[in-house]
Amino acid sequence: MSRPRCERCLRPLDHCLCPLIPSLDSRTRVVVLQHPSEASHALNTARLAALGLVNAELRVGEVFDDLELLLAISGYRPVVLFPGDGAGVLQAYGGGDELPLLLIVPDGTWRKARKLLYLNPLLAALPRVTLGEVGASRYRLRKAPGEGALSTVEAVVGALNVLESPLCFDGLLKPFDALIEGQIRAMGRETFERNHR
């Protein structure tokens, strides 16, 4: 028998993160395309990002048939937040007449995120953007696959902090930090230190 869950954050009711999730507005439109294998993951940081931003949405799937409509939303320039050859480093918005970004964020392991791009040629054809300097991830429960690897919520926060400076979106990390601390408490500090340090 499973424990009752919060319908919004999908966490067990006794570990609901909703009181910590902000409601932040952004000029940038954020769309997270989540691989289905991530949707039921206990540490679903993409969901936290989408819940904490007014101008964001989370879509789950491998192939997105309505992608053409999504990318045609007027008033935005669509880009994919994904590193690689030719990816431009994000810069703060310039003047007020510059169109804000429709920031498409693939969510999944690196292999699954690449698969989302491959299965959706419209995505693969979009300009790619990446973060410049990236600090260490706060995601202490997973071994990073490489230098500069971040969780989805950390990548979204980093992107918005650059694009919309001097506005700060670090409030999105409050439920993420609480989630990590809760997982560490559940496994026990000693087990965490032994396996994740």
C-alpha positions as CSV (number, residue, x, y, z in Angstrom):
1,M,0.0,0.0,0.0
2,S,1.5,3.3,-1.1
3,R,1.6,6.4,1.1
4,P,-0.8,9.2,0.3
5,R,0.9,11.8,-2.0
6,C,0.4,15.5,-2.5
7,E,-1.3,16.0,-5.8
8,R,0.8,19.1,-6.7
9,C,4.4,18.2,-5.8
10,L,3.8,14.4,-5.9
11,R,5.8,13.9,-2.7
12,P,4.4,11.9,0.2
13,L,2.0,14.1,2.2
14,D,4.3,14.0,5.3
15,H,7.2,15.3,3.0
16,C,5.2,17.8,0.9
17,L,7.4,20.6,-0.5
18,C,4.6,22.9,-1.5
19,P,5.0,25.4,1.3
20,L,8.6,26.0,0.1
21,I,7.8,26.3,-3.6
22,P,7.8,30.0,-4.7
23,S,5.7,31.5,-7.3
24,L,8.2,33.5,-9.4
25,D,7.4,35.4,-12.5
26,S,9.9,35.6,-15.4
27,R,10.2,37.3,-18.7
28,T,11.6,34.1,-20.1
29,R,9.1,31.3,-20.9
30,V,10.5,27.9,-19.7
31,V,9.3,24.6,-21.1
32,V,10.7,21.5,-19.6
33,L,10.4,18.4,-21.8
34,Q,10.8,15.5,-19.4
35,H,11.7,12.0,-20.5
36,P,9.0,9.6,-19.1
37,S,11.5,7.7,-17.0
38,E,12.1,10.8,-14.9
39,A,8.5,11.6,-14.1
40,S,8.1,9.2,-11.2
41,H,11.7,9.7,-9.9
42,A,11.7,10.6,-6.2
43,L,14.1,13.6,-6.9
44,N,12.1,15.2,-9.7
45,T,13.8,18.6,-9.9
46,A,12.1,19.5,-13.2
47,R,8.8,19.4,-11.5
48,L,10.0,21.8,-8.8
49,A,11.3,24.2,-11.4
50,A,7.9,24.2,-13.3
51,L,5.9,24.5,-10.2
52,G,7.9,27.5,-8.9
53,L,7.7,29.6,-12.1
54,V,4.5,31.3,-13.3
55,N,5.7,31.3,-16.9
56,A,6.7,27.7,-17.1
57,E,5.3,24.3,-18.0
58,L,6.4,20.7,-17.7
59,R,5.6,18.2,-20.5
60,V,6.3,14.5,-20.2
61,G,7.0,12.3,-23.2
62,E,9.5,11.2,-25.8
63,V,7.9,12.6,-29.0
64,F,6.0,15.9,-28.8
65,D,3.6,16.1,-31.6
66,D,2.5,19.7,-30.9
67,L,6.1,21.0,-30.9
68,E,5.5,23.1,-34.0
69,L,2.6,25.0,-32.2
70,L,4.7,25.3,-29.0
71,L,7.6,26.8,-30.9
72,A,5.4,29.3,-32.7
73,I,4.2,31.1,-29.6
74,S,4.5,34.7,-30.5
75,G,6.7,37.1,-28.6
76,Y,9.5,34.6,-27.9
77,R,12.7,33.3,-29.5
78,P,12.9,29.5,-29.0
79,V,16.2,27.9,-28.0
80,V,17.3,24.7,-26.3
81,L,19.3,24.7,-23.1
82,F,21.8,22.0,-24.0
83,P,25.6,22.1,-24.2
84,G,27.5,21.1,-27.3
85,D,29.3,22.3,-30.3
86,G,27.9,25.6,-31.5
87,A,26.0,26.3,-28.3
88,G,26.0,30.0,-27.4
89,V,26.7,31.1,-23.9
90,L,23.7,32.8,-22.3
91,Q,23.9,36.5,-21.9
92,A,21.6,39.0,-20.0
93,Y,18.8,40.5,-22.0
94,G,19.8,43.8,-23.6
95,G,17.2,46.5,-24.3
96,G,13.5,46.3,-23.7
97,D,12.8,45.6,-27.4
98,E,14.6,42.3,-27.4
99,L,12.3,39.3,-27.6
100,P,12.6,37.1,-24.5
101,L,13.6,33.4,-24.9
102,L,11.3,30.4,-25.0
103,L,13.8,28.2,-23.1
104,I,13.3,24.6,-23.9
105,V,15.0,22.4,-21.3
106,P,15.3,18.6,-21.9
107,D,15.1,16.7,-18.7
108,G,16.6,13.2,-18.2
109,T,19.9,11.5,-18.0
110,W,22.4,12.9,-20.6
111,R,21.6,9.9,-22.9
112,K,17.8,10.4,-22.5
113,A,18.0,14.1,-23.1
114,R,20.0,13.5,-26.3
115,K,17.4,11.0,-27.3
116,L,14.6,13.7,-26.8
117,L,16.5,15.9,-29.3
118,Y,17.0,13.1,-31.7
119,L,13.3,12.0,-31.7
120,N,12.1,15.6,-32.1
121,P,13.9,17.0,-35.2
122,L,12.3,20.5,-34.6
123,L,14.2,20.6,-31.3
124,A,17.4,19.5,-32.7
125,A,17.2,22.3,-35.3
126,L,16.8,25.0,-32.7
127,P,19.8,27.2,-31.6
128,R,21.4,25.7,-28.5
129,V,22.4,27.8,-25.5
130,T,24.5,26.9,-22.5
131,L,25.5,28.4,-19.2
132,G,28.9,30.0,-18.9
133,E,30.7,29.5,-15.6
134,V,29.0,26.8,-13.6
135,G,29.6,26.1,-9.9
136,A,29.5,22.8,-8.2
137,S,26.1,21.1,-8.1
138,R,24.1,21.1,-4.9
139,Y,22.7,17.7,-5.9
140,R,24.8,15.8,-3.4
141,L,22.9,12.5,-3.9
142,R,24.1,11.8,-7.4
143,K,27.5,11.5,-8.8
144,A,27.8,14.1,-11.6
145,P,28.7,12.6,-15.0
146,G,31.1,15.4,-15.6
147,E,32.4,18.8,-14.6
148,G,29.6,21.4,-14.6
149,A,26.7,18.9,-14.6
150,L,23.7,20.3,-12.8
151,S,20.2,19.1,-12.0
152,T,17.4,20.5,-14.1
153,V,16.2,23.0,-11.5
154,E,19.8,24.2,-11.0
155,A,20.2,24.7,-14.7
156,V,17.0,26.6,-15.0
157,V,17.9,28.9,-12.0
158,G,21.4,29.5,-13.5
159,A,19.9,30.4,-16.9
160,L,17.3,32.7,-15.5
161,N,19.8,34.4,-13.2
162,V,21.9,35.2,-16.2
163,L,19.1,36.2,-18.6
164,E,17.1,38.3,-16.2
165,S,19.9,39.8,-14.1
166,P,19.7,41.6,-11.6
167,L,16.6,39.5,-10.7
168,C,17.4,36.4,-8.7
169,F,15.7,33.1,-9.0
170,D,17.5,31.3,-6.2
171,G,14.2,30.9,-4.4
172,L,13.5,27.9,-6.7
173,L,16.4,26.1,-4.9
174,K,14.8,26.2,-1.5
175,P,12.5,23.2,-2.0
176,F,15.3,21.4,-3.9
177,D,17.7,21.9,-0.9
178,A,14.9,20.6,1.5
179,L,14.4,17.6,-0.8
180,I,18.1,16.7,-0.7
181,E,18.3,17.2,3.1
182,G,15.2,15.0,3.6
183,Q,16.7,12.2,1.5
184,I,20.0,12.4,3.5
185,R,18.0,12.2,6.8
186,A,16.1,9.2,5.5
187,M,19.2,7.3,4.5
188,G,21.1,8.4,7.6
189,R,24.0,10.8,7.7
190,E,26.5,7.9,8.2
191,T,25.3,6.1,5.1
192,F,25.3,9.3,3.1
193,E,28.9,10.1,4.2
194,R,30.0,6.6,3.3
195,N,28.4,6.5,-0.2
196,H,28.3,10.1,-1.4
197,R,31.5,11.8,-0.3
